[in-house]
Amino acid sequence: MHPSTAAATTGSQPLQPLLDLITTLLSLLLNSSLTVRSFIGRWQALRTKLSSLESSLSSISDSTHWSQNPLLHTLLPTILSTLQRLKSLSDQCTLSSFAGGKLHMQSDLDMASASLSKHLRDLDLLLRSGVLHQSNAIVLSQPGSGSEKEELVFFIKDLFTRLQIGGVEFKKKALDSLLQLLIDDDKSASLVAKEGNLGYLVSLLDLNHHPLIREKAVMAVSLVVSDSDESRKIVFDEGGLGPMFRIMETGSMPLKEKAAMAVEAITSDPDNAWAVSAYGGVSVLVEACRSGSQATQTHAVGAIRNVAVVEDIKMGLGEEGAVPVLIQLLVSGTSAAQEKAANCVAILASSGEYFRSLLIQERGLQRLMHLAQDLLDSVTMEHVLRAIASLSVSSDSASRFVSSSTTFIVQLGEFIKHENVTLQQISASLLANLSSISDGNKRAVASCMGSLVKLMESPKPVGLQEAAALALVSLLSVRSNRKEFVRDEKSVTRLVQMLDPKNELMSKKFPVMVVVAVLGGSNGCRKRLVAAGAYPHLQRLSEMEVAGAKKALQRLSGNRLKSIFSRTWRE
């Protein structure tokens, strides 16, 4: 026995005699393994494992605080039991003639060998974890919020060591501590993914494990994968997606919610999303949206949104009846579920005629239009408007339906005036692309024309200037709107400044396009633009062959020539 064993503290006395007994028994078995007369090949393999066990136990006793680790109170007795059983088998195999059943003895020896392998794995894990060199290994206490990273790393290693080696009670306590850590410290999940054994944590999701352990493991995995791409990749690579789908089908309501949360997190990585169909996950997700709790629905529809961009899965969503379920969530889901459902509907609506037809059949356009009237957060409203925009181009009837809603058209005008730039751009695009808006509805949103001019000055995001210009051109097709526009000196000044060739913030075709629309009517409009200095800019742009500039110049010059002729005639 190594001298350090004898130097163990007084508190180690309960374990010291046990270790001494195991060491003595090991020595006897190593000697007897050389003298057996039956099953010699199996005993040679056993001897190798016994030698490794002796070496591991020696390393254990060299560890400063080995006797303080509670895992050894469980592990050493099981090792002793295995060795005692092996000693009995050894005695039978050293007899000159073995009289027992050979198959039975072979089975017993193989079982003992398997037990030794497990003991060696557990001891190796315990040694590699480093917990035997820490004086506080006996206390499973969570580090405080201001703890050093090293202390937190040790705590995580200690947790996973107990989780993998200990019995049911050790596993329960370790999982409780792990959950508490993940809940209390939102930065701990990345360390858990890096320092812990997520593969083993995933293995606890198996149906064969103790129900309470399985439940706690589901909760822990769901929290870990919600933290980072790294943890999601590890859990996916370890096969965690399949068990989560099984839990969504057969688990209790709280477990289904946690499993759905994990599936949503794992599928947020496009590299993982493709595997949903391999596990039959599409039908599971659709059913969870249809009949699950509100929390389960919210996470399940989030997962559907994640996989809706995967071409191989997209068609499966249509075949499994996802569209009517999504439409229903737009009406009855939580605000979070509505946002995710709207996002998913927008994705599907932009995917082609197949999904646009399905959505129209399920009265999706009407539901979206109704939803747009509610006080939604800006992100949900963005998805709703994108979906409406995609569906409105599916047929003339859909376009007419959207265009005829004065309430909706006025709402678009309000978004252009007051909302964030993304909503402004989507709203402007809708106004520009809806070809059936009546003159009355265009007059109803005339107040947003000044905001559209401002948006034309913004080079980002891409497409904003064009959307604003086209929307403005559409509104200026109404004579009263043109008159109102030129009465707005600030808007006219901004428009003329955008015509200036020295202004390089935008393509000149957009302000030229608006000028042509403004000049579609009265002399008053022309006078306003001339007075604001538009003529020399248009003349230069015409020379530069900017699209539409020559037409705009001709309209503006036509009025100037008439004035000259009129003045000459009077003179």
N, C-alpha and C positions, 0 to 999 in steps of 0.2 A: 504494500500500500504506500502510495506517495506520502511523504512527510506532511504535506499540506493538509491531508485528510485528518491526520492526528491533531493538527492545530486548529481544527474547526471549533467554532465557538460553542459555548455551552448549549445554546439554543438548538444546535444541530443534533443533539444526542438521540432523538427519536429516529433520525434517518441514518445515523452512523452505524449502528449495529446491523441495520438492514443492508447497507452497502457492503459491510464486511461479510455478511452471509452470502450475498450475491457473488462477491469476488471469490470466496472459497469454493462455492459451487461451480463457478466458471472454470476454476483451476482443475477441479476434478473432471469436469466434462471434457476439457481440452486433452487431458491425459487419457481418459477412457476412449475418446474418439480415435486414438491411435491403436487401440487394442480390440476394437469391435471385430467380430467375425462374420457378421451378417450386414447386408446393405452397405457395403464399404463405400461405394460411390456416393451414396447420399450423405454418409457421415463425413466424407471429405469436404463436400460442399457446406455441411453444417459447421465443420471446424473453421472454415474460412470466416463464416459469419460470427462464430463465437469469439474468434481472435479480434475481429472488428469491434465486437461488443465490449471486449475487455479494454481495448484502446479507447473507445468512446467514454467508458465509465472512468477511466483514468483521467481523461481530459475534463470530465465533469468535476472530479474531486480536486483538480487543479484550480478550478474556478473559485474566485475569492468568496463569493456568497452563494455557493451551490446549495447549501443546506437551508437557505431562506426561501428558496423558490417553491411555491406550493404545488407546482406541477409534478415535482419529483415525489410528492406524497402519493400521487396517483400512479405515476409511471414506474417507480421502483417496485412496488408490490406486484404489478402485472409482469414485470421482467422476472421477478423471483418465481412467480407461478409458472411461467413458460419454462424456466430452467429446471424447476422441480419435475415438471412433466417430462422434460427431455432426459433428466437423470434416470427416471423410471424406464424410459425406452432404451437408454444406454445399457442399463443393467440387463435387460432382456437380450440385447444384441451382442453382449460379450460372452454369453453362454456358448459352450462348445457346439451345441446344436439348437437352432431356433425351432421351437415347437409350435409357435402361434400361427395365426393366419397371415400370410405374406402380404396380401392386398390390404388388410387392415393396418398392418405395421407401416406399409408404404404410405398410406393415407395419413397416419398419425405423424410420421416423420415430415411429410410435406406440409402439414398444418403447422407443426412446430417451426419449420423453416420460414413459413410465411409470417408467423408471429415475430420471429427474430428480425426479419426484414422490416417489419413495421416499427419495432423497437429501435432499430438502427436509424430509421428515417426520423423518428421523433427525437432521438438524442442528437442527431446531426442538426436538425432544425433548432433545437434548444441551444446548441453550442454556437451555431452561426448567428443566431439572433443577438447574442451579446448580453442577454438579460441576466446571465449568471454572474456577470462581473459588476452588477449594479446593486448597491446596498438597499435600494428601495424597491427591488423586484418583488418583495413580499407584499407590497401594498399597491393595489390596482387603482390608483387615484389619478384623476385627470389633471394635467398641468393647467395652471391658471392662464388667464388671457395674456399676461405679460411674459409668459415663459419663453425661454430660449428655444431655438429651432432644434438643438440637440436633444433637449429634454422631451420635446414633442415627438421626435423621431424615435427615441427609445420607448416612449409610451406606446406608439403605434406598433413597433416591433414586438413589444411585450404582449399587446392585445392579440396580434395574429399568431404568436407562438402559443398562447393559451387556447386560441380558437382551433388550431390545427392538432394540438396534442391532447388537450384536456377532454374530459367526458362531457356529458350533456350540461351539467351545471356550470362547468368552466366556460363552455361555449355560450351559454345564455348570458353569463355575467360579462364575458368579453364583448358580445354583440351589444349588450346594453351600454357598455362604456363606449363602444365605437359609435353607436347612434347618438349618444350624448355629445361626443366630441364633434361629430358632423353637424349636429343641430346648433351647438353653442359657438362653434368657430367655423365661419364660412370659408376660411382660407385653408382649413385642414384637409379638405377633400383631395387637393392635388398632392399633398404629402402622403395621404393614405394610398393613392394610386401608385405613387413612386416607391414607397417603403413597404407597403403591405403586399399581401399575396391575393390579388383580386381573383385570380384563377380559382383559388380555394373557396373564396367567398361565393363565387358563382356556383361552385359544386354543391353548396348548401341549398341551392334552389331546387334540387332534385326532390321528387315526390317521396323518395324513400327516407328522407331525413325527418327528424322530429318536427311536428307541425309548428311548434313555437319557435324553434331555431330557424325553420324555413321562413316563417313570417318575418322574423327580425332581419334575416339575410335579405329578403326582398326589399325591406325598408332601407337597409344600408346601401344596397346596390343602386336603388333609385336616387338616393342622395348623392352618391359618388358620381354617377354618370351625368347628373345635372350640372356638374361643376366645370368640366373641361373636355376638350377634344381628345386629349391623351387618355383620360379615364374611359371615355366612351369607346375608343378604339380597343383598349385592353379588354373591356368587358365583352365587346363584340367578338374579338378574336378568340376569347375563351368560351364562346358559344352561349353567351348570356341572353341572346334575343329569343331563341326557341323556348326556354323555360318561362320567360316572361309572357309569351303568348299563351302557354298552357295555363299559367296562373290567371290570366285574363279570362280564360274560359271556365275554369273550375274553382277558382279561389273565392274566399269570402269577399264581401264588398270592400272592406279596407285594403285587402291585398290586391284586388283588381285595380283599385285606384293607384296604388303604388306601382304596380306592374305597368299600367298605362303610362304613368309618369316616366318610367324608365324607357319604355318603348319610344315615346316621343323624343326623349333626349338622345337615345342611340340613333334613331333614324334622322336626326337633324344633320348628321354627317352623310352627304350624298353617297360616299363610298360604302356606307352600311345599308342605305335604304333599299338597294336592289334585293337584299336577302329576304325582305318581307314576304314576297310571293313564295319563296322556297319553303318557308315555315307555314304556309297557308294563312298568313297574317291578314290579308285583305278582308276576308270574311269575318275574322275575329274583330277587327277594328270597326267594321261597319255595324256589326251586331252590338258592340260596346257603345257606339254612338246612338243606336236605336233604343237600347234598353238599360244602359248603365246608369249609375248615379251621375249627378251633375259633374262631380270632379272627374269621374272616369270618362264621361263624354268629352269634357274639355281637353283632356290629354289625348284621347283617341282621335278626335278630329284634328288635333295638332299633328299627330303622326300621319294621318291621311294627307294633310297638307304637305308634309315633308316628302311623301312618296308620290304625290300627284305630278311631280316634275320628271319622274322616271318613266320613260316611254313604255317599257315592258310591263309596268304595273298599272299605268294609266287606264288601259282598256279594261283591266280587271275591275277597276273601280266602277266603271259603267255597268259591267256584267253582274257585279255583286249588289247592285242597287244603291250605290253610294249617293247618287244625285238627289233622290227624294229625301234621304236622311239629312243631307247637308242643307237642303232648302228648309226642312223642318227646324233645324238648329238655328237658322237665321231668325226664326220666329220665337222659339221657346228656349233657346240656350242661354247660358250665363253670358255676361258681356265678353268674357274671355273666349268662350265657345263661339259666340257670334263673330268675333274678330277673325278667328282661325277659319271658321266656315266660310266667311266672306272672302278671305284670302284664297281658300281652296277653290271656291266657285269662280273667282276671277282667273285663276290659273287654268281651270278646265274650260272656261268660256273662251279663252284665247287659244285653245288647243285645236280648234277646227269645228267643222259643221256638225260632226257626230255629237259632241258634247253641247254645242249651242242648241241643237234640236232637242236634246234631252232636257236641258234646263228650261227651254221655252215651254215644252210639254208639261213640265211640272209647275208651271206658272212662276218660274224663278224670276222673270223680269218684273212681274207685279210685286212679288215679295221684296225684291231689292228696292224698287221704287218706294214702297211703303216704308221700308227700313230707313231709307235715306231721309225721311222726314223726322226721324227720331233724333234726339240729341246724342249722337254717337261720338266717341273719341275720334280724333283726326285719322288715326291709323286705320280703324275699321271703315271710316267713311272713304278713305282712299281705295280700299279693296272693293267696296260697294260700287263706287263710281267707275272703277276699271271694269268690273263685271258688267255694269250697265252699258258701258261704251262698247264692249265686245259683243254683247247680245243685240245692241241696237243696229248693228250692221248685218245681222243674220238674215233680215228680210225687210221689205218695205213696210210691212205692217208693224214690225217691232220699232222701226225708226219713227213711224207716224205716232205710235203709242207714246213713246218718250217725248217726242216733239210737242205733242198736244197738251202735255201737263204743264199748265202755267205755273203751278206751285213748284214743280221741279226746276223749270227753266229759271224762275226767279231765285231759287235756292242756289243754282249755279252762279248767278250773278253775285250773290252775297259771298259765296266762297271766293270768287275772284277778287272781291274788294277786301275781305277781312281774314282769309285763312292763310295757312302756311303755303310755301311756294309749290310744294308737290300737289296739293289740292287745287291750287290756282291753275297749274298746268293741265291737270286732268280735266278740270271744269272748262277751261278755254278750249281744249281739244274737242270736248263734247259739243260745245256751242258751234265750233267750226265745222264739225263733221255731220251734225244733224241737219239734213237737207230739207226737212219738212216743217221747220219752225215758222209759225205764222208771223206776219208783220206785227200783230198785236203783242205777241210774246216777245218779239225783238224790241218793241218799244218799252215793254215792261222791265227790260234789263239794261236800258240805255245808260243808267247811272254807273255801270261798271266800265264804260268805255275809257274813262280816264285811267283806271287801274290797268286796263289792257295795254295802254300806251306805256305806262311805267314798266310793265313786264317785258315789253319789247326792248327795253334798254338793258335787260339782264342777259349776259352771255351764258350763264349757267342757271339751271341744268340744261343739257343739250336738248334742243327741241322746243324750249320755252318760247323763244322769240317767234318761231314759226307759228306755234299754236296761238299765241296772243294776236299775231298779225292776221291770221285766217279768221279768228273769231271776230276781230274788229271789222274785217271786210264784210263778214256775214251781217253784222248789225248795221253797218253803213249802207246796206242795200235799201234801207227804209229812209225816205226823204227827211222825215222829222228828226231822225237820229243824226243825219248829216248836219242838219242845221244846229242841233244841240251840240254836236261835236265842235264845230268851228266857233261856237260861242265860248268854249272853254279855252281861254288864252294859254293856260299852262300846257294843256295837251297839244295844242297847235304848235307852240314853241318847241316842245319836246320832239314832236314829229319832224319839224324842220331841222332841228339840230341833228337828228339821226340821218337826215339826207346829206349832211355835210361830208364830202369825200374824205376830209381829214379825220373824221370820227371812224375809227377802225374797230369799234367794239361789236359791230354787227354786220351781217350781209345787207347790202343796200337794197336788195330786191324786196325785202319786207316793208320798209317804210315807203318805197315806191308803190308797192301794191296797195297800201292804205291810201296814199295820195290819189291814185287812180279812182279808188272807191269814193273818196270825198268829193272828187271833181265830177262825179256822175250826175250832178244836179245843177243847182242854181249858181248865178253869177256871184252871189254873196259868198259862197264857199271859195270861189276862185280868188276873190278880192282878199279874203282873209289870209290865204296861203301866200299870195303875192306880197301882201303887206308884211308877212312874217319872214320874207326872204327866201322863199322856196325856189324862185325862178333860177337864180344863178347855180344853185346846187343841182337842180334837175338838168340844166344845160350841160354842166360838167359830167354828170352821170350818163347823159345821153351820148356824149362824146366817148365815154368809157365803155359804151355799149352794155350798160347794166340793163338786165331784162326789165321791160316795162317802162323804162325811163323816157324813151322817145314818145310813147303814147301819153304819158303824164305831161310831158313838156308841150305836146301838141294841144292838149286840152287847156293847159294853162296859157299858152301863147295865143290860142284862138281868141280868148277874151281880151288879151292885150292888144292884138291887131284891130279888133273891133273898136276898142277905145281910141286907138290912134286914128283910125278912119273917121270915127265919129267926131273927134276933136278937129281934124283937118277940114271936114265938111263944114263944121260950124264956123271955122275961121274964114 
